[in-house]
Amino acid sequence: MIGLFLVLLFFGLMIIGVPIAFVIGIVSYVGFLMLDAIPLQAVVQQMFTGLESFILLAVPLFILAANIMNQGKISERLINFAVALVGHIRGGLAHANIVVSMFFGGISGASTADTAGVGKILIPSMIKENYSKGTSVAVTASSSTMGMIIPPSIPMVIYGSLAGVSVGRMFLGGIIPGLTIGVGLMALVGVISHRHQYPKHQRLKIKEVFIQGVKSIPPLLTPVIILGGIVGGIVTPTEAAVVACLYAFILSFFVYRTIKINDLPAIVYDTLKLSSLTLFALATATSLGRLISYYNVPAVIAGFFDQALPYEWMFLAAVILLFLIVGMFMDTVPSIILFVPIVLPTAQTLGIDPIHFGIVIMMCLAVGLVTPPYGLCLLLASKIAKLPIGSAFYATVPYIAVILFVILIMAFVPGVFMWLPDAFDM
């Protein structure tokens, strides 16, 4: 009876628009309040316990690096290079949108930063070149999901901390799936662009492409420095995030001179605001996870998986469906904290590689960024284009189908993607 009440409270608060981090915190508090044997101090204790991890310091630091890059107008240089590379193809600006998302995903580690930074520039430009608003939003939002998959990825840091696996291997495991999604989206854009005869830019001379490439080398070295440092054992993920912040500041302040000292307070404030929301959600989700364990929910669900889904393929199919649905209603961090501890033991029992398992979960939750009612990337992109969310989602469905196809390959034919992390002993 108590469990049913907490479930109804959870969804009731979400329906009336309470932010998800506060929903989780309220439900945790009420749940512990109804347990006479547990003092209410346990709520706060569990919240602090959830944040007692050195690796979690990487979260605000990667957000800070992304904010410095955005404020430093790094995205504009990446966009110019992407247009120079693929702008001459039919639908060139849409292709460039996807390419720059691959670049930006390897710099920011956050899909929403990609949507905001790239979308503000490319969505108006695409509309001006007679792309439909639906296509402009769909391409921007769907390609932004690669920010969760291509390293560095903030959700992968959370998963690595929670599951006790190498963040470096998680980063390596996301490279090929992320690039595959990008290639698949570009193939779809090619078909749509020929059907609607979207414009293409004039082919640039090799010299001009080379010049744009040289200008983009410094920011493009960011993921190389981060991943190379972690894989090479030179730095930890947290230390890599510090290096990324320093590198982004040096580029923006000394090399490009696109930010000033006066800009730093606003950058730091925005970082604190975003990271505090993320970490508060992590803290409250840890508390709720502890509450769920008191009601023995993980054991019940694990028992269900063991009995009803005895085969690996059945279990993976159920997990994919679970996280696709969860991603529609919840942010990535709470979803990982609440549900990964429930399904991970069964995955380990079935002999599923936790890196493979984690990448599949990341990809499923990435879809949630473009599916209502949560769909944060879709909401941001549709707001920029001033397009109703219903129309935006309808236009995004084919792009979601491409991502789902890659997820299925990753889940059931992991050897196609997992050879890269398996090649490194970390």
Backbone hydrogen bonds, N-H to C=O, Kabsch-Sander energy under -0.5 kcal/mol:
donor,donor_aa,acceptor,acceptor_aa,energy
5,F,1,M,-2.1
6,L,2,I,-2.4
7,V,3,G,-2.2
8,L,4,L,-2.5
9,L,5,F,-2.5
10,F,6,L,-2.5
11,F,7,V,-2.3
12,G,8,L,-2.4
13,L,9,L,-2.4
14,M,10,F,-1.7
15,I,11,F,-2.4
16,I,12,G,-1.6
17,G,14,M,-1.3
18,V,13,L,-2.3
22,F,19,P,-0.6
23,V,19,P,-2.2
24,I,20,I,-2.5
25,G,21,A,-1.9
26,I,22,F,-2.8
27,V,23,V,-2.5
28,S,24,I,-2.3
29,Y,25,G,-2.4
30,V,26,I,-2.8
31,G,27,V,-2.6
32,F,28,S,-2.6
33,L,29,Y,-2.2
34,M,30,V,-1.5
35,L,32,F,-1.0
36,D,34,M,-0.8
38,I,35,L,-1.5
42,A,39,P,-1.8
43,V,40,L,-1.6
44,V,40,L,-0.7
45,Q,41,Q,-2.6
46,Q,42,A,-2.6
47,M,43,V,-1.7
48,F,44,V,-2.3
49,T,45,Q,-2.3
50,G,46,Q,-2.0
51,L,47,M,-0.6
51,L,48,F,-0.9
52,E,48,F,-0.5
52,E,49,T,-1.2
53,S,51,L,-2.2
56,L,53,S,-1.1
57,L,54,F,-1.6
58,A,55,I,-1.7
59,V,56,L,-1.5
61,L,57,L,-1.3
62,F,58,A,-2.7
63,I,59,V,-1.9
64,L,60,P,-2.3
65,A,61,L,-2.3
66,A,62,F,-2.2
67,N,63,I,-2.4
68,I,64,L,-2.4
69,M,65,A,-2.2
70,N,66,A,-2.6
71,Q,67,N,-2.9
72,G,68,I,-2.2
73,K,70,N,-1.7
74,I,69,M,-2.4
77,R,73,K,-0.9
77,R,74,I,-0.5
78,L,74,I,-1.9
79,I,75,S,-2.6
80,N,76,E,-2.2
81,F,77,R,-1.9
82,A,78,L,-2.5
83,V,79,I,-2.7
84,A,80,N,-1.9
85,L,81,F,-1.9
86,V,82,A,-2.5
87,G,83,V,-2.3
89,I,86,V,-1.7
91,G,199,P,-1.3
92,G,89,I,-1.1
92,G,199,P,-0.9
94,A,91,G,-0.6
95,H,91,G,-2.2
96,A,92,G,-2.7
97,N,93,L,-1.7
98,I,94,A,-1.6
99,V,95,H,-2.4
100,V,96,A,-2.8
101,S,97,N,-1.2
102,M,98,I,-1.6
103,F,99,V,-2.1
104,F,100,V,-3.4
105,G,101,S,-2.6
106,G,102,M,-1.2
107,I,104,F,-1.5
108,S,104,F,-3.0
109,G,105,G,-0.8
114,D,110,A,-1.3
115,T,111,S,-2.4
116,A,112,T,-2.6
117,G,113,A,-2.8
118,V,114,D,-2.7
119,G,114,D,-0.8
119,G,115,T,-1.5
120,K,116,A,-1.4
121,I,118,V,-0.9
122,L,118,V,-3.0
123,I,119,G,-1.8
125,S,121,I,-1.1
126,M,122,L,-3.0
127,I,123,I,-2.4
128,K,124,P,-2.2
129,E,125,S,-1.3
130,N,127,I,-1.7
131,Y,126,M,-2.4
136,S,132,S,-2.3
137,V,133,K,-2.6
138,A,134,G,-2.8
139,V,135,T,-2.7
140,T,136,S,-1.7
141,A,137,V,-3.0
142,S,138,A,-2.4
143,S,139,V,-1.9
144,S,140,T,-1.3
145,T,141,A,-0.7
145,T,142,S,-0.8
146,M,143,S,-1.4
147,G,144,S,-2.1
148,M,145,T,-1.7
149,I,146,M,-1.0
150,I,146,M,-3.3
154,I,109,G,-1.9
157,V,153,S,-1.4
158,I,154,I,-1.8
159,Y,155,P,-2.7
160,G,156,M,-2.8
161,S,157,V,-2.1
162,L,158,I,-2.2
163,A,159,Y,-3.4
164,G,160,G,-1.1
165,V,160,G,-1.2
170,M,166,S,-1.8
171,F,167,V,-2.7
172,L,168,G,-2.3
173,G,169,R,-2.6
174,G,170,M,-1.2
174,G,171,F,-0.6
175,I,171,F,-0.6
175,I,172,L,-1.0
176,I,172,L,-0.6
178,G,174,G,-2.0
179,L,175,I,-2.4
180,T,176,I,-2.5
181,I,177,P,-2.2
182,G,178,G,-2.0
183,V,179,L,-2.4
184,G,180,T,-2.6
185,L,181,I,-2.6
186,M,182,G,-2.0
187,A,183,V,-2.1
188,L,184,G,-2.0
189,V,185,L,-2.5
190,G,186,M,-2.2
191,V,187,A,-1.7
192,I,188,L,-2.5
193,S,189,V,-3.0
194,H,190,G,-1.8
195,R,191,V,-1.8
196,H,192,I,-2.2
197,Q,193,S,-0.8
198,Y,193,S,-2.0
201,H,87,G,-3.2
208,E,205,K,-0.5
209,V,205,K,-2.2
210,F,206,I,-2.5
211,I,207,K,-2.1
212,Q,208,E,-2.2
213,G,209,V,-2.3
214,V,210,F,-2.5
215,K,211,I,-2.0
216,S,212,Q,-1.2
217,I,213,G,-0.8
217,I,214,V,-0.8
220,L,216,S,-2.1
221,L,217,I,-1.3
221,L,218,P,-0.7
222,T,219,P,-1.5
224,V,220,L,-0.6
225,I,221,L,-2.8
226,I,222,T,-2.5
227,L,223,P,-2.9
228,G,224,V,-2.4
229,G,225,I,-2.1
230,I,226,I,-2.0
231,V,227,L,-3.0
232,G,228,G,-2.2
233,G,230,I,-1.3
234,I,229,G,-1.9
235,V,229,G,-1.8
240,A,236,T,-2.8
241,A,237,P,-1.8
242,V,238,T,-1.7
243,V,239,E,-2.3
244,A,240,A,-2.3
245,C,241,A,-2.0
246,L,242,V,-2.4
247,Y,243,V,-2.7
248,A,244,A,-2.5
249,F,245,C,-2.3
250,I,246,L,-2.5
251,L,247,Y,-2.4
252,S,248,A,-2.5
253,F,249,F,-3.0
254,F,249,F,-0.5
254,F,250,I,-1.7
255,V,250,I,-1.9
256,Y,251,L,-3.6
257,R,251,L,-0.5
258,T,252,S,-2.2
259,I,252,S,-1.3
263,D,260,K,-1.6
264,L,260,K,-0.6
264,L,261,I,-1.2
267,I,263,D,-1.9
268,V,264,L,-3.1
269,Y,265,P,-2.5
270,D,266,A,-2.5
271,T,267,I,-2.1
272,L,268,V,-2.7
273,K,269,Y,-2.4
274,L,270,D,-2.4
275,S,271,T,-3.0
276,S,272,L,-2.2
277,L,273,K,-1.4
278,T,274,L,-2.0
279,L,275,S,-3.0
280,F,276,S,-2.3
281,A,277,L,-2.1
282,L,278,T,-1.8
283,A,279,L,-2.5
284,T,280,F,-2.7
285,A,281,A,-2.3
286,T,282,L,-1.8
287,S,283,A,-1.8
288,L,284,T,-2.5
289,G,285,A,-2.5
290,R,286,T,-1.9
291,L,287,S,-2.0
292,I,288,L,-2.7
293,S,289,G,-1.7
294,Y,290,R,-1.4
295,Y,291,L,-1.1
296,N,293,S,-1.4
297,V,292,I,-1.9
300,V,296,N,-1.8
301,I,297,V,-2.8
302,A,298,P,-2.9
303,G,299,A,-2.4
304,F,300,V,-2.0
305,F,301,I,-2.7
306,D,302,A,-2.4
307,Q,303,G,-2.0
308,A,304,F,-3.3
309,L,304,F,-0.6
309,L,305,F,-1.7
315,F,311,Y,-2.4
316,L,312,E,-2.7
317,A,313,W,-2.0
318,A,314,M,-2.1
319,V,315,F,-2.5
320,I,316,L,-2.6
321,L,317,A,-2.1
322,L,318,A,-2.6
323,F,319,V,-2.6
324,L,320,I,-2.0
325,I,321,L,-2.0
326,V,322,L,-2.8
327,G,323,F,-2.2
328,M,324,L,-0.6
328,M,325,I,-0.9
329,F,325,I,-0.5
329,F,326,V,-1.6
330,M,326,V,-2.1
335,S,331,D,-1.7
336,I,332,T,-2.3
337,I,333,V,-2.4
338,L,334,P,-2.6
339,F,335,S,-2.1
340,V,335,S,-0.5
340,V,336,I,-1.7
342,I,339,F,-0.6
343,V,339,F,-1.8
344,L,340,V,-2.9
347,A,343,V,-1.9
348,Q,344,L,-2.4
349,T,345,P,-2.2
350,L,346,T,-2.1
351,G,348,Q,-1.0
352,I,347,A,-2.8
357,F,353,D,-2.8
358,G,354,P,-2.2
359,I,355,I,-2.4
360,V,356,H,-2.0
361,I,357,F,-2.0
362,M,358,G,-2.6
363,M,359,I,-2.4
364,C,360,V,-2.2
365,L,361,I,-2.6
366,A,362,M,-1.8
367,V,363,M,-1.3
368,G,364,C,-0.9
369,L,366,A,-1.3
370,V,367,V,-2.1
371,T,368,G,-0.7
374,Y,328,M,-2.3
375,G,368,G,-1.2
375,G,371,T,-1.2
377,C,369,L,-0.9
378,L,369,L,-1.9
379,L,375,G,-2.6
380,L,376,L,-2.5
381,A,377,C,-2.5
382,S,378,L,-2.6
383,K,379,L,-1.9
384,I,380,L,-2.0
385,A,381,A,-2.1
386,K,382,S,-0.9
387,L,382,S,-2.6
392,A,388,P,-2.2
393,F,389,I,-2.5
394,Y,390,G,-2.1
395,A,391,S,-1.8
396,T,392,A,-1.2
397,V,393,F,-1.2
399,Y,396,T,-0.6
400,I,396,T,-2.2
401,A,397,V,-2.1
402,V,398,P,-1.4
403,I,399,Y,-1.8
404,L,400,I,-2.6
405,F,401,A,-2.0
406,V,402,V,-1.9
407,I,403,I,-2.2
408,L,404,L,-2.2
409,I,405,F,-1.8
410,M,406,V,-2.7
411,A,407,I,-2.6
412,F,408,L,-2.5
413,V,409,I,-2.6
416,V,413,V,-1.7
417,F,414,P,-1.4
418,M,414,P,-3.1
419,W,415,G,-0.6
420,L,417,F,-0.9
422,D,418,M,-1.9
423,A,419,W,-0.9
423,A,420,L,-0.8
424,F,421,P,-1.2
426,M,424,F,-1.1
